[in-house]
Amino acid sequence: MLVRPGSTLPLNQLPLYQHPSPLFPGYPSTRSRYREGDFPVAEKAHAHTIKLPVWHREQDLKLAKQYVSAARKVSEHHKELL
């Protein structure tokens, strides 16, 4: 399975929003970039969200089932984890 670290960042932190000119050559280079902290609600939501991979190949099925099993186990025993 291909894992892309940082692929689930808040939009303002994705490379497209940091450096749009490679994709949009006419985009003004003088425009200020979005900085960390510019969108505190989105950044807080991102920090507190469980992110799961998206499986799309038959060979990923075993791993997807392991994720489901682990999530079920945590759900069934969450009181013991507190």
C-alpha positions, 0 to 999 in steps of 0.5 A, a space after each residue: 500500500 502506498 502511504 503519502 505522509 502529509 497527504 491529509 493536511 488542512 488545505 492551507 498547508 498542502 503544497 498547492 496552497 503554499 506554492 501554486 505557481 508550478 501548477 498555475 504559472 500566471 499566479 502572482 508570486 507576490 501573494 502571501 502564503 498561508 501559514 500555520 495558524 491561519 486557519 486554527 479551526 481546520 488545524 485543530 480538527 485535523 489534529 484531532 481526527 483519526 485518519 485512515 488509509 483508502 484501500 483500492 486494490 485487492 491485495 489491500 483487503 487483508 490489511 483493511 480487515 485488520 484495521 476493521 478488527 482493530 477498530 472493533 477491538 478498541 470500540 468493544 474495550 474502550 472503557 478498559 483503555 481509560 
